[in-house]
Amino acid sequence: MLLPLTEKQKVVFEALTQLYTENSYPPTQAEISDYVKKSAVSGEIRALRQKGWLEKLEHLSRRNIVPTEEAFKRFTQKDILMEKRI
């Protein structure tokens, strides 16, 4: 079960998922920070992992944070719902 997110956590999650989808590989924390124009996003990433939105791929040392399957499904469904409103 996914726990609710703060606005900052939503922004970081959406940035990570967008970069992941565009590039077909997970972004680094520095890339996410640049994308959201923040100096650091480690706190939000830690909270997203604790709330079930992100998971760490243990076999990688960098680019190892990805959306969980449930979170990715919710994110892509939201995009589809937004497209239908237009």
Backbone bond lengths (Angstrom), bond angles and torsions (degrees), N, CA, C in turn:
res aa  C-N    CA-C-N  psi(-1)  N-CA   C-N-CA  omega(-1)  CA-C   N-CA-C  phi
1 M - - - 1.455 - - 1.523 109.13 -
2 L 1.309 115.12 135.01 1.450 121.16 179.23 1.523 109.98 -89.19
3 L 1.317 115.75 131.30 1.460 120.65 177.56 1.530 109.79 -86.86
4 P 1.335 118.03 154.13 1.471 121.42 -178.58 1.530 111.72 -61.58
5 L 1.335 114.79 152.56 1.461 121.46 -177.94 1.524 111.62 -112.15
6 T 1.329 115.07 153.15 1.460 120.68 170.55 1.525 107.45 -78.86
7 E 1.314 117.81 169.95 1.468 121.26 179.08 1.526 110.79 -61.63
8 K 1.332 117.95 -42.85 1.465 121.10 179.36 1.529 110.95 -62.11
9 Q 1.314 116.60 -40.85 1.459 120.80 179.30 1.530 110.56 -66.33
10 K 1.336 117.25 -38.64 1.462 120.85 177.42 1.524 110.80 -61.67
11 V 1.322 116.39 -43.66 1.465 121.00 -179.30 1.530 110.19 -61.85
12 V 1.318 116.87 -45.29 1.466 120.84 -179.41 1.525 110.25 -67.15
13 F 1.321 117.72 -43.39 1.470 120.08 178.94 1.526 110.94 -61.39
14 E 1.319 116.53 -46.47 1.459 119.56 -179.52 1.527 111.46 -64.02
15 A 1.327 117.81 -37.97 1.463 121.24 177.46 1.518 110.21 -64.33
16 L 1.320 117.30 -47.72 1.466 120.90 -179.98 1.528 110.35 -60.20
17 T 1.303 117.18 -46.01 1.456 121.13 -178.03 1.529 111.17 -66.74
18 Q 1.313 116.77 -39.55 1.465 120.81 178.10 1.531 110.40 -63.30
19 L 1.330 117.31 -47.64 1.469 121.29 178.95 1.524 110.93 -63.31
20 Y 1.315 116.91 -40.74 1.462 122.14 178.89 1.528 110.72 -62.24
21 T 1.307 116.82 -43.58 1.457 122.09 -179.20 1.535 110.76 -67.76
22 E 1.329 117.07 -44.37 1.463 121.40 -178.23 1.533 112.21 -65.49
23 N 1.336 117.02 -41.40 1.463 121.21 -171.80 1.524 114.51 -97.96
24 S 1.320 117.49 -13.47 1.469 123.30 -177.41 1.526 113.59 65.93
25 Y 1.319 116.94 19.40 1.464 122.33 171.88 1.525 108.04 -151.79
26 P 1.320 118.08 154.09 1.461 120.96 -176.50 1.528 112.21 -66.28
27 P 1.326 117.67 141.95 1.468 120.78 176.49 1.526 111.52 -79.33
28 T 1.319 116.36 160.64 1.465 120.79 172.67 1.527 108.28 -82.25
29 Q 1.324 116.80 166.25 1.462 119.95 177.02 1.526 110.08 -62.86
30 A 1.337 117.39 -35.50 1.466 120.82 178.85 1.531 110.70 -63.58
31 E 1.320 117.33 -40.56 1.468 120.75 178.43 1.524 111.22 -65.62
32 I 1.317 116.75 -39.62 1.474 120.38 177.46 1.522 109.42 -65.40
33 S 1.329 116.74 -44.44 1.469 121.40 178.64 1.518 111.06 -57.48
34 D 1.324 116.75 -45.80 1.465 120.73 177.99 1.522 111.02 -61.64
35 Y 1.313 116.76 -42.69 1.466 122.49 -177.05 1.526 111.37 -62.14
36 V 1.334 116.56 -41.24 1.476 120.09 -177.98 1.527 112.45 -95.26
37 K 1.343 115.69 1.51 1.471 121.83 178.39 1.528 112.52 58.60
38 K 1.341 114.95 47.78 1.466 122.84 175.83 1.514 107.77 -125.36
39 S 1.318 116.20 151.14 1.464 118.95 -179.78 1.522 112.53 -72.74
40 A 1.327 117.77 -29.00 1.473 120.84 179.76 1.529 109.69 -153.44
41 V 1.320 114.92 145.80 1.465 120.78 179.01 1.529 111.46 -127.67
42 S 1.318 117.35 11.65 1.472 120.71 -175.34 1.530 112.06 -61.31
43 G 1.316 118.05 -37.11 1.463 120.87 178.81 1.516 112.40 -64.59
44 E 1.332 115.93 -42.69 1.461 119.88 178.67 1.529 110.47 -67.26
45 I 1.324 117.19 -39.73 1.460 120.43 179.45 1.527 110.52 -64.36
46 R 1.307 116.95 -41.52 1.471 120.67 177.63 1.525 109.93 -60.86
47 A 1.331 116.78 -45.19 1.469 120.85 179.48 1.525 111.57 -64.73
48 L 1.329 116.95 -39.66 1.469 120.75 178.47 1.522 111.28 -63.66
49 R 1.321 117.20 -36.96 1.469 120.03 176.69 1.527 110.08 -67.25
50 Q 1.327 117.01 -43.54 1.466 120.75 -179.38 1.524 111.90 -64.84
51 K 1.329 116.79 -31.65 1.465 121.04 -178.79 1.521 113.24 -87.73
52 G 1.330 117.62 0.73 1.455 121.04 175.20 1.515 115.52 89.76
53 W 1.321 119.12 8.94 1.455 122.38 -177.61 1.526 112.76 -88.01
54 L 1.324 117.22 -28.04 1.463 121.99 -179.47 1.513 109.83 -127.76
55 E 1.329 115.04 155.53 1.462 120.40 173.57 1.521 108.52 -136.00
56 K 1.315 114.59 155.63 1.455 121.37 -179.05 1.521 109.22 -101.26
57 L 1.329 115.78 130.93 1.456 121.20 175.65 1.525 107.55 -86.14
58 E 1.303 116.92 108.96 1.461 122.16 -172.27 1.530 113.67 -67.16
59 H 1.319 117.67 -23.30 1.459 120.15 -177.12 1.537 113.14 -81.88
60 L 1.335 117.38 -2.10 1.458 121.67 178.32 1.518 110.41 -118.15
61 S 1.319 116.56 146.44 1.455 119.01 178.68 1.527 112.08 -94.87
62 R 1.326 117.00 -34.62 1.460 121.64 175.12 1.517 107.58 -123.01
63 R 1.302 115.98 163.46 1.472 120.50 -178.55 1.526 109.82 52.48
64 N 1.323 114.90 47.87 1.462 119.49 -172.27 1.530 114.07 -115.41
65 I 1.328 118.13 10.30 1.462 120.87 179.33 1.527 108.07 -109.52
66 V 1.328 116.39 122.47 1.463 121.65 -179.35 1.528 109.36 -132.72
67 P 1.336 116.73 157.53 1.463 119.48 175.05 1.531 110.44 -65.59
68 T 1.318 116.61 144.94 1.458 119.53 173.26 1.531 107.40 -68.24
69 E 1.300 115.90 162.57 1.465 120.11 -179.02 1.523 111.26 -59.33
70 E 1.330 116.40 -44.19 1.469 120.73 -179.30 1.528 111.05 -63.66
71 A 1.337 116.76 -42.74 1.460 120.63 -179.59 1.524 110.98 -66.80
72 F 1.329 117.19 -40.56 1.464 120.51 179.69 1.526 110.38 -64.42
73 K 1.332 116.88 -40.55 1.470 120.15 177.37 1.523 110.46 -61.98
74 R 1.315 116.42 -44.09 1.468 119.76 179.71 1.528 110.10 -63.07
75 F 1.313 117.34 -41.73 1.467 121.73 -179.66 1.528 110.41 -63.01
76 T 1.321 117.84 -46.29 1.461 120.32 -177.86 1.524 111.10 -70.71
77 Q 1.318 118.87 -33.44 1.461 121.21 176.24 1.520 110.28 -66.00
78 K 1.340 116.58 -38.25 1.462 120.44 178.41 1.520 109.51 -61.63
79 D 1.348 117.51 -42.90 1.460 121.30 178.03 1.516 111.03 -60.60
80 I 1.317 116.63 -42.21 1.461 120.45 179.55 1.523 110.12 -64.43
81 L 1.327 117.10 -43.19 1.467 120.57 178.95 1.523 111.21 -62.75
82 M 1.328 117.83 -39.37 1.459 121.05 179.19 1.525 110.16 -65.51
83 E 1.335 118.39 -39.79 1.454 122.10 179.36 1.531 110.62 -64.16
84 K 1.325 118.16 -36.40 1.464 121.49 -178.38 1.525 111.39 -68.53
85 R 1.334 117.57 -28.50 1.458 120.50 -179.54 1.535 111.29 -70.63
86 I 1.296 117.18 -26.69 1.474 121.83 -175.24 1.514 110.67 -76.58
